[in-house]
Amino acid sequence: MIPAGFEYHRPGDIASAIGILQEHGDEARVIAGGHSLIPMMKLRMAEMGHLVDLQAIDELKGIEVGSDTVTLGAMVTQHELITHDGLASAVPLIREAALQIADPQVRYVGTVGGNVANGDPGNDMPGLMQCLNATFELSGPDGTRSVAARDFYEAAYFTAREDEEILTRISIPVPSSGVGQAYEKQKRKIGDYATAAAAVMVGNGQASVAMTNLADTPVWSESASNALADGDVSGCVAAMLEAIDPVADNRGPVEFKKHVAAVMLRRAIDRAQSRAS
Ligand SMILES: Cc1cc2nc3c(=O)[nH]c(=O)nc-3n(C[C@H](O)[C@H](O)[C@H](O)COP(=O)(O)OP(=O)(O)OC[C@H]3O[C@@H](n4cnc5c(N)ncnc54)[C@H](O)[C@@H]3O)c2cc1C
């Protein structure tokens, strides 16, 4: 399929990009790596008169690793997440999860900002960011605001981001030493989206647990996290099974998905606990 016609914009800074979004309203859409948006355009499930390419905006690039916080520019690619050694040592969970996204061709171009802004329940990064308690920075005509990843997702493809806002950066608290982290993903074949995936952090009397593609939005569960912090693995799995709401589709019926969810979560917990000290 061939996308409908559009006018292409390539602004050099965030303010100009926001100006174009303001000028054209819901006729305009930003494009980052294009690996989710272009397939939708080709299928004519997304049509817009103005496409605003973020590739030339340097302010949206770069990874900063501080002692307390890691900051990712929205245009950081999944490949950069994997190859940045400082990031892998501060938050190893990010490399582990990014390696399970699609294939190298997608990861060279697909961005972390596009992955979390898209609102696709199948994307791996939203659940990961909820597990890590990340914060998203949004810039729009009224200035800049921050939204916790745990409050960002409202329904499939609906988020707290307004149409004229751009997600500019992601801040992640660096987990304290001694915290074990793990990402487990069940997929039908290499390069596939998750049937179920689990992100887990545990250690120092704390825990955080989130799951992917088992509801309209990523699922971070406070009661599952609290149970795991108390060392109650069965309670954690039971609480998460209460929180998810999978639907039957070409990845399987509901009971199968719940079974896979429990297996992924237990595996991730085992591995995270084995890495905690
Ligand atoms: C074959 C294939 C397999 C894949 N498998 C997986 C997988 O297993 N796991 C996974 O997580 N993903 C997977 N993906 C998706 C891939 O990771 C995408 O790259 C990613 O979801 C979107 O990032 P992008 O930079 O390509 O965004 P784009 O496609 O450019 O944009 C996606 C959406 O986000 C919006 N957007 C992008 N950036 C911003 C921003 N900074 N501010 C506001 N809105 C923004 C766009 O307007 C658009 O609506 C797969 C893709 C393909 C083609």
The ligand as an SDF file (V2000), in Angstrom:
LIG
                    3D

 53 58  0  0  0  0  0  0  0  0999 V2000
    8.6820   -5.5380   12.2410 C   0  0  0  0  0  0  0  0  0  0  0  0
    8.5480   -4.7230   13.4830 C   0  0  0  0  0  0  0  0  0  0  0  0
    8.5920   -5.3660   14.7150 C   0  0  0  0  0  0  0  0  0  0  0  0
    8.4990   -4.6240   15.8940 C   0  0  0  0  0  0  0  0  0  0  0  0
    8.5680   -5.2920   17.0850 N   0  0  0  0  0  0  0  0  0  0  0  0
    8.5180   -4.5810   18.2350 C   0  0  0  0  0  0  0  0  0  0  0  0
    8.6530   -5.2290   19.4920 C   0  0  0  0  0  0  0  0  0  0  0  0
    8.8240   -6.4410   19.5960 O   0  0  0  0  0  0  0  0  0  0  0  0
    8.5850   -4.4470   20.6040 N   0  0  0  0  0  0  0  0  0  0  0  0
    8.4210   -3.0990   20.5430 C   0  0  0  0  0  0  0  0  0  0  0  0
    8.3950   -2.4500   21.5770 O   0  0  0  0  0  0  0  0  0  0  0  0
    8.2990   -2.4640   19.3640 N   0  0  0  0  0  0  0  0  0  0  0  0
    8.3520   -3.1620   18.2160 C   0  0  0  0  0  0  0  0  0  0  0  0
    8.2480   -2.5130   17.0240 N   0  0  0  0  0  0  0  0  0  0  0  0
    7.9890   -1.0730   17.0250 C   0  0  0  0  0  0  0  0  0  0  0  0
    9.2980   -0.2940   17.0210 C   0  0  0  0  0  0  0  0  0  0  0  0
    9.9710   -0.4620   18.2580 O   0  0  0  0  0  0  0  0  0  0  0  0
    9.0050    1.2000   16.7720 C   0  0  0  0  0  0  0  0  0  0  0  0
   10.2040    1.7390   16.3280 O   0  0  0  0  0  0  0  0  0  0  0  0
    8.4980    1.9790   17.9490 C   0  0  0  0  0  0  0  0  0  0  0  0
    7.3460    1.4620   18.5000 O   0  0  0  0  0  0  0  0  0  0  0  0
    8.1210    3.4080   17.5450 C   0  0  0  0  0  0  0  0  0  0  0  0
    9.2290    4.1790   17.5030 O   0  0  0  0  0  0  0  0  0  0  0  0
    9.5200    5.0810   16.2500 P   0  0  0  0  0  0  0  0  0  0  0  0
   10.6690    5.9390   16.6220 O   0  0  0  0  0  0  0  0  0  0  0  0
    9.6640    4.2190   15.0650 O   0  0  0  0  0  0  0  0  0  0  0  0
    8.1930    5.9930   16.2050 O   0  0  0  0  0  0  0  0  0  0  0  0
    7.2720    6.4430   15.0000 P   0  0  0  0  0  0  0  0  0  0  0  0
    6.7750    5.2630   14.2500 O   0  0  0  0  0  0  0  0  0  0  0  0
    7.9240    7.5110   14.2280 O   0  0  0  0  0  0  0  0  0  0  0  0
    6.0680    7.0950   15.8290 O   0  0  0  0  0  0  0  0  0  0  0  0
    5.1400    6.3180   16.5480 C   0  0  0  0  0  0  0  0  0  0  0  0
    4.0580    7.2280   17.1320 C   0  0  0  0  0  0  0  0  0  0  0  0
    4.5980    7.9960   18.1920 O   0  0  0  0  0  0  0  0  0  0  0  0
    4.4960    9.3980   17.8930 C   0  0  0  0  0  0  0  0  0  0  0  0
    5.7740    9.9980   18.3230 N   0  0  0  0  0  0  0  0  0  0  0  0
    7.0160    9.5650   17.9910 C   0  0  0  0  0  0  0  0  0  0  0  0
    7.9390   10.2780   18.6440 N   0  0  0  0  0  0  0  0  0  0  0  0
    7.2730   11.1740   19.3960 C   0  0  0  0  0  0  0  0  0  0  0  0
    7.6840   12.2000   20.2980 C   0  0  0  0  0  0  0  0  0  0  0  0
    8.9720   12.4310   20.5750 N   0  0  0  0  0  0  0  0  0  0  0  0
    6.7330   12.9680   20.8850 N   0  0  0  0  0  0  0  0  0  0  0  0
    5.4120   12.7220   20.6370 C   0  0  0  0  0  0  0  0  0  0  0  0
    4.9660   11.7620   19.8090 N   0  0  0  0  0  0  0  0  0  0  0  0
    5.8870   11.0020   19.1980 C   0  0  0  0  0  0  0  0  0  0  0  0
    4.2550    9.5010   16.3890 C   0  0  0  0  0  0  0  0  0  0  0  0
    3.5110   10.6600   16.0520 O   0  0  0  0  0  0  0  0  0  0  0  0
    3.4760    8.2290   16.1420 C   0  0  0  0  0  0  0  0  0  0  0  0
    2.1230    8.4200   16.4490 O   0  0  0  0  0  0  0  0  0  0  0  0
    8.3360   -3.2210   15.8360 C   0  0  0  0  0  0  0  0  0  0  0  0
    8.2850   -2.5670   14.5910 C   0  0  0  0  0  0  0  0  0  0  0  0
    8.3900   -3.3130   13.4380 C   0  0  0  0  0  0  0  0  0  0  0  0
    8.3370   -2.5830   12.1140 C   0  0  0  0  0  0  0  0  0  0  0  0
  1  2  1  0
  2  3  1  0
  2 52  2  0
  3  4  2  0
  4  5  1  0
  4 50  1  0
  5  6  2  0
  6  7  1  0
  6 13  1  0
  7  8  2  0
  7  9  1  0
  9 10  1  0
 10 11  2  0
 10 12  1  0
 12 13  2  0
 13 14  1  0
 14 15  1  0
 14 50  1  0
 15 16  1  0
 16 17  1  0
 16 18  1  0
 18 19  1  0
 18 20  1  0
 20 21  1  0
 20 22  1  0
 22 23  1  0
 23 24  1  0
 24 25  2  0
 24 26  1  0
 24 27  1  0
 27 28  1  0
 28 29  2  0
 28 30  1  0
 28 31  1  0
 31 32  1  0
 32 33  1  0
 33 34  1  0
 33 48  1  0
 34 35  1  0
 35 36  1  0
 35 46  1  0
 36 37  1  0
 36 45  1  0
 37 38  2  0
 38 39  1  0
 39 40  1  0
 39 45  2  0
 40 41  1  0
 40 42  2  0
 42 43  1  0
 43 44  2  0
 44 45  1  0
 46 47  1  0
 46 48  1  0
 48 49  1  0
 50 51  2  0
 51 52  1  0
 52 53  1  0
M  END
$$$$
